[in-house]
Amino acid sequence: MNLLSIIGGQWAIEPAKLLEISNIYSAHLRGEKSDLVAIETKIGKPLQNHTQQADYALQDGVAIIRLEGIIAKRMNLMTQISGGTSSQLAAQAMQAAIGDPAVHSIILAIDSPGGTVDGTQSLADQVLAARRSGKPVVTLGSGAMASAAYWIGSAAQAVYITDATTQVGSIGVVATHTDVSGSQEKQGIKTTEIAAGKYKRIASQYGPLTADGKQTIQDQVDYTYALFVDAVAKHRGTSSQTVLQKMADGRVFVGQQAIDAGLVDGFATLDDLVQRLNADRKSGKTSLVAKPAQPLTRLELDQQAKAYMQEHPETDYLAAIKTIAPELA
């Protein structure tokens, strides 16, 4: 994540967490430096600006992939301060679990307020692909499973929460515009942008937001919100209209409220799900409230394959198709 993506990018995240993140990065834009020693003392470990390798825990044949904290495509120093998960690394862990003969089922263990829109749809598509591989995929939310975290978690064939206080939902998208011209003026700096194309810098951060600039951002947010709503409808086996009416007004649903709204399927613990998945494997039947995986249209398959190739340049089109839809292999 860089400064521009933090301040101006689209987010699917709880508002309070976005405000916290924006305040930190806005301070950087103003030239204020963070006290890294104080931060290291607070979190109890040294800060290292690199990502950890994707991995999963294996419990009785069940791969447990944890999505915790802020979710973004790539993680950096910021996520060590506030916690976070790389959607790219999580997707790698998903692929590894699918290909691991020791894994017969997968649990997404989620405790997250959401994150950046960028990378979220791709990871959700990976969850759908895992379902089509024949290995059951179940989501378990604990604490919070909001916004982008729910977008991803809802793609599993069954979604559970641990208790009556788990927060779920916050289906919506937000983008911010930060005018830094006043801050630069105080520093004796004036930035003049020279651009070609009407919309190239229509919402520039070096000046007040114009009406056209605001409408452009609103159009982008509305488009992404529609993608979010349609994805939840597809994942949960319902209509977009139902999602809009019952789930997607930006509210956070707590515990039983989330079940009643159709966001999740019930309560469970991690150990309980592991036991049930193992029992299901032995019996050949499912005890989970499972949503059928809906087949991709040809257009969806083509779009997802091309997006996968962009993130994995070494992969050709046919290999991307096989990764997204293993049943076609």
C-alpha positions as MATLAB code, in Angstrom:
seq = 'MNLLSIIGGQWAIEPAKLLEISNIYSAHLRGEKSDLVAIETKIGKPLQNHTQQADYALQDGVAIIRLEGIIAKRMNLMTQISGGTSSQLAAQAMQAAIGDPAVHSIILAIDSPGGTVDGTQSLADQVLAARRSGKPVVTLGSGAMASAAYWIGSAAQAVYITDATTQVGSIGVVATHTDVSGSQEKQGIKTTEIAAGKYKRIASQYGPLTADGKQTIQDQVDYTYALFVDAVAKHRGTSSQTVLQKMADGRVFVGQQAIDAGLVDGFATLDDLVQRLNADRKSGKTSLVAKPAQPLTRLELDQQAKAYMQEHPETDYLAAIKTIAPELA';
ca = [
       0.000    0.000    0.000;
       1.312    3.493   -0.833;
       0.127    6.914    0.269;
      -2.065    7.547   -2.761;
      -3.828    4.185   -2.531;
      -4.449    4.714    1.188;
      -5.810    8.228    0.894;
      -7.616    8.008   -2.440;
      -8.345    4.319   -3.025;
     -11.645    2.525   -2.577;
     -12.175    0.701    0.689;
     -14.639   -1.858    1.970;
     -13.955   -1.432    5.668;
     -15.500   -0.309    8.937;
     -15.498    3.543    8.994;
     -13.699    3.861   12.339;
     -10.775    1.747   11.116;
     -10.531    3.699    7.862;
     -10.427    6.949    9.844;
      -7.601    5.582   11.968;
      -5.628    4.555    8.882;
      -6.283    7.834    7.082;
      -5.104    9.853   10.089;
      -1.802    7.992   10.162;
      -1.143    8.459    6.459;
      -2.377   12.049    6.447;
       0.254   12.778    9.084;
       2.866   11.347    6.717;
       1.591   13.614    3.933;
       2.000   16.589    6.264;
       5.601   15.595    6.807;
       5.120   14.337   10.363;
       7.349   11.402   11.243;
       6.260    8.386   13.267;
       8.151    7.469   16.423;
       9.165    3.979   15.288;
      10.853    3.150   18.590;
       7.644    3.963   20.488;
       5.642    1.865   18.006;
       8.013   -1.095   18.427;
       7.647   -0.802   22.191;
       3.872   -0.702   21.890;
       3.559   -3.792   19.685;
       6.366   -5.652   21.472;
       8.477   -6.535   18.422;
      10.809   -4.893   15.901;
       9.323   -3.461   12.724;
      10.483   -5.138    9.522;
       9.204   -3.836    6.211;
       8.525   -7.160    4.512;
       5.705   -9.644    4.238;
       5.543  -13.101    5.726;
       4.970  -16.181    3.593;
       1.442  -17.424    3.180;
       0.660  -20.509    5.193;
      -2.116  -22.466    6.816;
      -2.441  -24.583    9.912;
      -3.433  -28.214    9.480;
      -5.791  -29.686   12.083;
      -7.042  -33.244   11.522;
      -6.945  -32.862    7.751;
      -8.551  -29.405    7.774;
      -6.524  -26.426    6.509;
      -7.169  -23.308    8.600;
      -6.401  -20.071    6.747;
      -6.553  -16.991    8.949;
      -7.612  -13.577    7.659;
      -7.015  -11.143   10.489;
      -6.815   -7.363   10.679;
      -6.876   -5.070    7.645;
      -7.003   -6.910    4.319;
      -5.032   -5.482    1.395;
      -3.405   -6.899   -1.712;
       0.105   -6.262   -0.427;
       1.148   -5.749    3.155;
       3.860   -3.436    4.457;
       5.083   -1.642    7.586;
       1.601   -0.270    8.248;
       0.130   -3.719    8.780;
       2.761   -4.586   11.348;
       1.533   -1.626   13.360;
      -2.201   -2.301   13.110;
      -2.245   -5.931   11.969;
      -3.280   -7.187    8.576;
      -3.513   -9.852    5.906;
      -2.292   -9.864    2.315;
      -5.055  -11.061   -0.006;
      -2.390  -12.235   -2.468;
      -0.700  -14.403    0.152;
      -4.060  -15.699    1.358;
      -4.879  -16.733   -2.221;
      -1.542  -18.571   -2.394;
      -2.371  -20.364    0.835;
      -5.745  -21.326   -0.630;
      -4.109  -22.778   -3.738;
      -1.582  -24.665   -1.637;
      -4.356  -26.145    0.498;
      -6.304  -27.235   -2.586;
      -3.258  -29.042   -3.922;
      -2.238  -30.607   -0.599;
      -3.329  -34.290   -0.457;
      -3.248  -34.093    3.349;
      -6.052  -31.474    3.248;
      -9.636  -32.620    2.749;
     -11.423  -29.422    3.860;
     -10.665  -25.719    4.354;
     -11.770  -23.238    7.014;
     -11.388  -19.478    6.578;
     -10.985  -18.139   10.115;
     -11.798  -14.434    9.831;
     -11.464  -11.585   12.314;
     -11.258   -8.425   10.225;
     -12.910   -4.996    9.815;
     -12.374   -5.226    6.035;
      -9.800   -3.575    3.817;
      -9.036   -2.332    0.332;
     -11.305   -3.179   -2.577;
      -8.244   -3.949   -4.689;
      -7.522   -7.663   -4.346;
     -10.752   -8.518   -2.530;
     -12.786   -9.767   -5.490;
      -9.841  -11.853   -6.680;
      -9.520  -13.608   -3.321;
     -13.283  -14.183   -3.150;
     -13.067  -15.782   -6.589;
     -10.291  -18.030   -5.291;
     -12.597  -19.179   -2.502;
     -15.257  -20.043   -5.091;
     -12.649  -21.928   -7.120;
     -11.680  -23.882   -4.008;
     -15.313  -24.909   -3.537;
     -15.396  -26.245   -7.081;
     -12.259  -28.300   -6.432;
     -14.358  -30.703   -4.395;
     -12.904  -29.755   -1.022;
     -15.479  -28.191    1.345;
     -14.733  -24.570    2.239;
     -16.323  -23.076    5.353;
     -15.981  -19.583    6.831;
     -15.895  -18.925   10.570;
     -16.136  -15.307   11.676;
     -14.983  -14.300   15.129;
     -15.002  -10.768   16.522;
     -15.632   -9.066   13.204;
     -16.271  -10.110    9.618;
     -17.081   -6.801    8.005;
     -17.102   -5.305    4.536;
     -14.240   -6.738    2.411;
     -13.807   -9.531    4.949;
     -17.455  -10.510    4.453;
     -17.136  -10.198    0.659;
     -14.430  -12.877    0.866;
     -15.955  -14.984    3.632;
     -19.388  -15.142    1.999;
     -17.863  -17.020   -0.952;
     -17.564  -20.189    1.159;
     -20.315  -22.772    0.876;
     -21.276  -22.224    4.513;
     -20.651  -19.263    6.835;
     -20.683  -19.423   10.630;
     -19.859  -17.098   13.516;
     -18.473  -18.024   16.910;
     -20.854  -16.190   19.227;
     -23.656  -13.667   19.714;
     -21.277  -10.693   19.763;
     -19.549  -11.272   16.421;
     -20.084   -8.312   14.083;
     -20.964   -9.066   10.467;
     -21.865   -7.055    7.391;
     -21.041   -3.403    6.782;
     -21.630   -4.087    3.085;
     -20.628   -0.910    1.333;
     -17.778    0.953   -0.336;
     -16.096    4.228    0.557;
     -13.538    6.462   -1.128;
     -12.029    9.655    0.241;
     -10.579   12.780   -1.332;
      -7.876   14.650    0.571;
      -7.021   18.205   -0.449;
      -3.371   18.756    0.518;
      -3.024   22.198   -1.071;
      -3.515   24.003    2.252;
      -0.860   21.885    3.946;
       1.556   22.477    1.087;
       0.919   26.215    1.210;
       1.985   26.292    4.852;
       5.199   24.538    3.820;
       5.820   27.018    1.004;
       5.032   24.444   -1.681;
       2.703   24.816   -4.642;
       2.105   21.867   -6.958;
       0.887   22.507  -10.497;
      -0.308   19.453  -12.413;
      -0.236   19.277  -16.200;
      -2.424   16.523  -17.630;
      -4.070   15.478  -20.888;
      -7.567   14.032  -20.906;
     -10.644   15.498  -19.226;
     -10.791   12.926  -16.452;
      -7.050   12.345  -15.915;
      -6.832   14.494  -12.769;
     -10.462   15.463  -12.307;
     -10.229   14.702   -8.575;
      -6.723   15.984   -7.913;
      -5.523   16.056   -4.312;
      -3.754   19.361   -5.004;
      -6.938   21.396   -4.944;
     -10.557   21.454   -3.727;
     -12.816   18.689   -5.015;
     -14.962   19.923   -7.883;
     -18.540   18.831   -8.583;
     -17.350   16.817  -11.599;
     -14.585   15.264   -9.538;
     -17.024   14.277   -6.792;
     -19.408   12.718   -9.329;
     -16.576   10.729  -10.879;
     -15.621    9.274   -7.496;
     -19.300    8.586   -6.726;
     -19.729    6.726  -10.034;
     -16.712    4.544   -9.254;
     -17.953    3.797   -5.734;
     -21.441    2.960   -7.021;
     -19.989    0.573   -9.586;
     -17.882   -1.247   -7.010;
     -20.825   -1.388   -4.606;
     -22.886   -3.085   -7.322;
     -20.108   -5.659   -7.777;
     -20.090   -6.249   -4.000;
     -23.872   -6.726   -3.840;
     -23.914   -9.053   -6.857;
     -21.055  -11.100   -5.407;
     -22.841  -11.588   -2.068;
     -26.011  -12.604   -3.918;
     -24.084  -15.152   -5.955;
     -22.220  -16.491   -2.927;
     -25.337  -16.795   -0.754;
     -27.593  -18.202   -3.458;
     -30.072  -15.328   -3.434;
     -30.979  -12.298   -5.544;
     -29.225   -8.942   -5.621;
     -32.550   -7.332   -4.724;
     -32.765   -9.422   -1.544;
     -29.211   -8.475   -0.611;
     -30.011   -4.792   -1.129;
     -33.197   -4.990    0.924;
     -31.930   -7.085    3.852;
     -28.145   -6.972    4.041;
     -26.415   -4.221    2.090;
     -27.338   -0.835    3.565;
     -23.981   -0.525    5.335;
     -25.272   -1.746    8.705;
     -23.336   -4.013   11.026;
     -25.357   -7.027   12.188;
     -24.451   -8.624   15.504;
     -24.764  -12.331   16.284;
     -28.316  -13.583   15.753;
     -29.132  -10.478   13.712;
     -26.656  -11.654   11.059;
     -28.268  -15.094   11.002;
     -31.771  -13.626   10.713;
     -30.658  -11.370    7.839;
     -29.214  -14.328    5.932;
     -25.613  -13.188    6.143;
     -24.479  -16.292    8.043;
     -25.824  -19.791    8.653;
     -25.424  -20.257   12.403;
     -23.095  -20.458   15.383;
     -20.079  -22.783   15.632;
     -16.628  -23.059   17.150;
     -13.441  -23.893   15.276;
     -13.087  -27.290   16.949;
     -16.736  -28.060   16.237;
     -16.319  -27.318   12.528;
     -13.171  -29.438   12.302;
     -15.003  -32.365   13.910;
     -18.026  -31.956   11.658;
     -15.916  -31.751    8.498;
     -14.122  -34.953    9.472;
     -17.414  -36.683   10.277;
     -18.851  -35.527    6.948;
     -15.846  -36.931    5.110;
     -16.362  -40.334    6.712;
     -20.118  -40.411    6.136;
     -20.057  -38.915    2.660;
     -22.809  -36.494    3.697;
     -22.719  -32.870    4.814;
     -23.965  -31.650    8.172;
     -23.266  -28.040    7.236;
     -25.788  -25.537    5.938;
     -24.171  -25.438    2.517;
     -24.900  -23.085   -0.362;
     -24.451  -24.661   -3.809;
     -21.606  -23.247   -5.853;
     -23.148  -21.496   -8.823;
     -21.318  -22.103  -12.126;
     -19.487  -19.194  -13.689;
     -20.791  -17.727  -16.922;
     -18.360  -17.698  -19.834;
     -17.940  -13.937  -19.452;
     -17.200  -14.259  -15.714;
     -14.720  -17.066  -16.397;
     -12.939  -15.003  -19.047;
     -12.785  -11.911  -16.819;
     -11.486  -13.841  -13.832;
      -8.891  -15.666  -15.934;
      -7.543  -12.387  -17.334;
      -7.435  -10.828  -13.865;
      -5.565  -13.895  -12.568;
      -3.029  -13.599  -15.412;
      -2.388   -9.967  -14.518;
      -1.518  -10.967  -10.949;
       0.446  -14.040  -12.113;
       2.292  -12.987  -15.323;
       3.935  -16.396  -15.610;
       0.537  -18.094  -16.037;
      -1.017  -18.611  -19.480;
      -4.745  -18.336  -20.213;
      -5.489  -22.069  -20.128;
      -3.671  -22.539  -16.814;
      -5.607  -19.587  -15.367;
      -8.889  -21.166  -16.478;
      -7.941  -24.458  -14.826;
      -6.991  -22.667  -11.600;
     -10.263  -20.736  -11.388;
     -12.491  -23.616  -12.488;
     -10.720  -26.918  -11.687;
     -13.783  -28.880  -12.781;
     -13.011  -27.868  -16.380;
      -9.513  -29.350  -16.245;
];
